[in-house]
Amino acid sequence: MHATQKTWGPFTGRQLATMVCVIVVAIVVPVGAWAATLSNVAITDPGGVHRATVDATGKLAVGDGSGPLTIDGAVTGVPGLPAKPITITVTTVPNAPAVIYGPQSKRFGITSITATALPGCGDQTLILVATQGGSNVFALAENVVKAGTTAQYTFPTPLVLTPLTGGTVALEAEGSTPGCTAVSGVGVQS
């Protein structure tokens, strides 16, 4: 005699249990994944006592709770030059350093120098120097300007000349033959 197995319609109990499990998993897994994406994260100190806060506009509040943030320690830097333009008028230079701008008690920056080797003079060597207080001399540039041509030297970051405390600074130029090199320029000064 065969034992009869109880079924619900065309399905056996095992088939029904499998279907119920599949339906439960199909419902629970997406809901769990959706819930996981909505979870909040808290920023805390290592001990988990103090939590970071967010203001009403959604910005993270940063500070020590006693007003504006301050810098602890030393900060070094040089303030930028303001944009007060300067012009170095066209000057024919000798074959010894001659002041083309200055002396100035405030620092200045040169952004462009134009040099012309005058016709009939041949190639000219242009030398630029900075003089602090008339005694400290620093070579800045030396370039050859071909006979009868004009050369422009640009400094995208200004070539800054700074006087010593209480002193002055000047920009000087010289050519290889007296009266054969004409120099002009532009820049900014504080």
MIDOVEX-815758 format. One line per 3 residues: number of its first residue (from 1); their letters; for each residue x, y, z of C-alpha. Coordinates in Angstrom, 2 decimals, always signed. Layout:
BEGIN
NUM = a = X/Y/Z ~ ...
END
This chain:
BEGIN
1 = mha = +0.00/+0.00/+0.00 ~ +1.28/+3.39/-0.92 ~ +1.25/+6.32/+1.48
4 = tqk = -0.48/+9.31/+0.04 ~ +1.28/+12.60/+0.21 ~ -0.74/+15.70/+1.11
7 = twg = -0.47/+18.55/-1.44 ~ -1.95/+21.92/-1.96 ~ -3.14/+21.96/-5.43
10 = pft = -0.50/+20.84/-7.89 ~ +2.41/+21.68/-5.45 ~ +4.05/+19.56/-2.81
13 = grq = +4.95/+20.95/+0.62 ~ +8.61/+21.14/-0.31 ~ +7.82/+23.13/-3.46
16 = lat = +5.59/+25.51/-1.48 ~ +8.32/+26.05/+1.17 ~ +10.86/+26.85/-1.56
19 = mvc = +8.49/+29.38/-3.17 ~ +7.81/+31.09/+0.18 ~ +11.57/+31.35/+0.87
22 = viv = +12.22/+32.85/-2.57 ~ +9.44/+35.43/-2.10 ~ +10.71/+36.39/+1.38
25 = vai = +14.29/+36.80/+0.08 ~ +13.06/+38.84/-2.90 ~ +11.31/+41.25/-0.53
28 = vvp = +13.82/+41.39/+2.34 ~ +17.10/+41.82/+0.40 ~ +16.13/+45.00/-1.53
31 = vga = +14.62/+46.56/+1.60 ~ +17.81/+45.79/+3.56 ~ +20.00/+47.23/+0.80
34 = waa = +17.85/+50.35/+0.63 ~ +18.03/+50.78/+4.41 ~ +21.82/+50.43/+4.31
37 = tls = +22.12/+53.33/+1.85 ~ +20.19/+55.63/+4.18 ~ +22.31/+55.03/+7.24
40 = nva = +24.02/+58.04/+8.88 ~ +27.72/+58.18/+9.64 ~ +29.03/+60.02/+12.68
43 = itd = +32.49/+61.58/+12.89 ~ +33.76/+61.17/+16.43 ~ +36.96/+61.43/+18.40
46 = pgg = +38.96/+58.24/+19.04 ~ +37.08/+57.67/+22.33 ~ +33.68/+58.07/+20.64
49 = vhr = +32.66/+60.84/+23.07 ~ +32.66/+64.03/+20.96 ~ +30.78/+64.17/+17.65
52 = atv = +31.29/+66.58/+14.78 ~ +28.31/+68.77/+13.89 ~ +26.83/+70.14/+10.71
55 = dat = +25.24/+73.60/+10.52 ~ +21.86/+74.38/+8.98 ~ +23.39/+74.85/+5.51
58 = gkl = +25.02/+71.41/+5.58 ~ +28.57/+72.63/+6.25 ~ +30.79/+70.76/+8.67
61 = avg = +31.40/+72.89/+11.77 ~ +35.14/+73.23/+12.33 ~ +36.66/+75.00/+15.30
64 = dgs = +37.54/+74.83/+18.95 ~ +34.30/+76.36/+20.21 ~ +35.94/+79.59/+21.36
67 = gpl = +35.51/+81.79/+18.27 ~ +37.37/+82.05/+14.97 ~ +40.17/+79.59/+14.32
70 = tid = +43.70/+80.77/+15.01 ~ +47.06/+79.54/+13.81 ~ +49.23/+77.90/+16.43
73 = gav = +52.88/+78.40/+15.52 ~ +54.76/+80.61/+13.12 ~ +53.64/+81.42/+9.60
76 = tgv = +56.13/+82.87/+7.16 ~ +55.43/+84.45/+3.85 ~ +56.03/+87.54/+1.78
79 = pgl = +53.04/+89.75/+1.04 ~ +52.30/+90.16/-2.64 ~ +53.12/+93.30/-4.59
82 = pak = +50.18/+95.61/-5.19 ~ +49.45/+96.53/-8.77 ~ +50.81/+100.11/-8.80
85 = pit = +52.35/+100.17/-12.28 ~ +55.82/+101.55/-12.95 ~ +57.43/+102.45/-16.25
88 = itv = +61.12/+102.49/-17.04 ~ +61.48/+105.08/-19.77 ~ +63.75/+104.42/-22.74
91 = ttv = +67.33/+105.00/-21.63 ~ +70.53/+104.56/-23.62 ~ +72.98/+102.86/-21.27
94 = pna = +76.78/+103.14/-21.02 ~ +79.23/+100.25/-20.73 ~ +79.17/+100.51/-16.92
97 = pav = +76.17/+99.98/-14.61 ~ +73.73/+102.91/-14.80 ~ +70.50/+103.28/-12.81
100 = iyg = +67.42/+102.74/-15.00 ~ +64.91/+102.60/-12.09 ~ +65.32/+103.73/-8.50
103 = pqs = +66.78/+104.04/-6.03 ~ +63.58/+103.16/-4.15 ~ +62.95/+102.66/-0.44
106 = krf = +60.10/+100.24/-1.23 ~ +60.38/+96.97/-3.08 ~ +59.35/+96.73/-6.71
109 = git = +58.91/+94.02/-9.31 ~ +59.96/+94.09/-12.96 ~ +57.64/+92.24/-15.34
112 = sit = +59.26/+93.09/-18.67 ~ +62.49/+94.60/-20.02 ~ +62.95/+95.64/-23.65
115 = ata = +66.45/+96.13/-25.08 ~ +67.44/+97.42/-28.52 ~ +70.92/+97.16/-30.05
118 = lpg = +71.00/+100.44/-31.98 ~ +71.85/+100.33/-35.70 ~ +75.54/+100.50/-36.58
121 = cgd = +76.68/+99.27/-33.15 ~ +76.91/+95.52/-33.65 ~ +75.73/+92.88/-31.19
124 = qtl = +75.34/+94.19/-27.64 ~ +75.53/+92.39/-24.33 ~ +72.90/+93.68/-21.87
127 = ilv = +73.64/+93.17/-18.17 ~ +71.02/+93.84/-15.49 ~ +72.03/+94.22/-11.83
130 = atq = +70.30/+95.12/-8.57 ~ +72.03/+97.42/-6.12 ~ +70.97/+97.56/-2.46
133 = ggs = +72.05/+100.73/-0.67 ~ +74.64/+101.42/-3.35 ~ +77.03/+98.75/-2.05
136 = nvf = +75.43/+95.30/-2.41 ~ +75.39/+94.41/-6.12 ~ +73.56/+91.35/-7.47
139 = ala = +73.74/+90.19/-11.11 ~ +70.24/+89.49/-12.44 ~ +70.61/+88.72/-16.15
142 = env = +73.03/+88.86/-19.06 ~ +71.78/+88.56/-22.61 ~ +73.09/+89.24/-26.12
145 = vka = +70.95/+91.49/-28.32 ~ +71.73/+91.05/-32.01 ~ +72.75/+94.15/-33.99
148 = gtt = +69.80/+96.29/-35.09 ~ +67.21/+94.15/-33.27 ~ +64.99/+94.48/-30.23
151 = aqy = +64.66/+91.76/-27.61 ~ +62.01/+91.55/-24.93 ~ +62.55/+89.69/-21.66
154 = tfp = +59.37/+88.94/-19.74 ~ +59.06/+87.78/-16.16 ~ +55.60/+86.17/-15.65
157 = tpl = +56.44/+86.12/-11.95 ~ +57.88/+89.60/-11.38 ~ +61.60/+89.96/-10.78
160 = vlt = +61.31/+91.48/-7.28 ~ +63.96/+93.85/-5.90 ~ +63.76/+94.49/-2.13
163 = plt = +65.71/+97.13/-0.21 ~ +67.47/+96.31/+3.05 ~ +65.71/+97.68/+6.15
166 = ggt = +65.98/+101.46/+6.04 ~ +67.87/+101.34/+2.71 ~ +67.17/+101.58/-0.98
169 = val = +67.30/+99.35/-4.03 ~ +67.88/+100.22/-7.70 ~ +67.81/+98.43/-11.04
172 = eae = +70.88/+99.11/-13.17 ~ +71.78/+98.17/-16.74 ~ +74.87/+98.31/-18.91
175 = gst = +75.68/+97.56/-22.53 ~ +78.91/+96.36/-24.09 ~ +79.42/+99.60/-26.09
178 = pgc = +78.54/+103.02/-24.60 ~ +75.37/+104.54/-26.10 ~ +74.56/+101.49/-28.24
181 = tav = +71.89/+99.79/-26.11 ~ +68.49/+101.34/-25.39 ~ +66.54/+99.84/-22.47
184 = sgv = +62.96/+100.29/-21.23 ~ +60.62/+98.28/-19.05 ~ +57.48/+97.93/-16.96
187 = gvq = +56.63/+96.51/-13.55 ~ +54.77/+97.05/-10.29 ~ +55.69/+98.70/-7.02
190 = s = +54.48/+98.59/-3.44
END
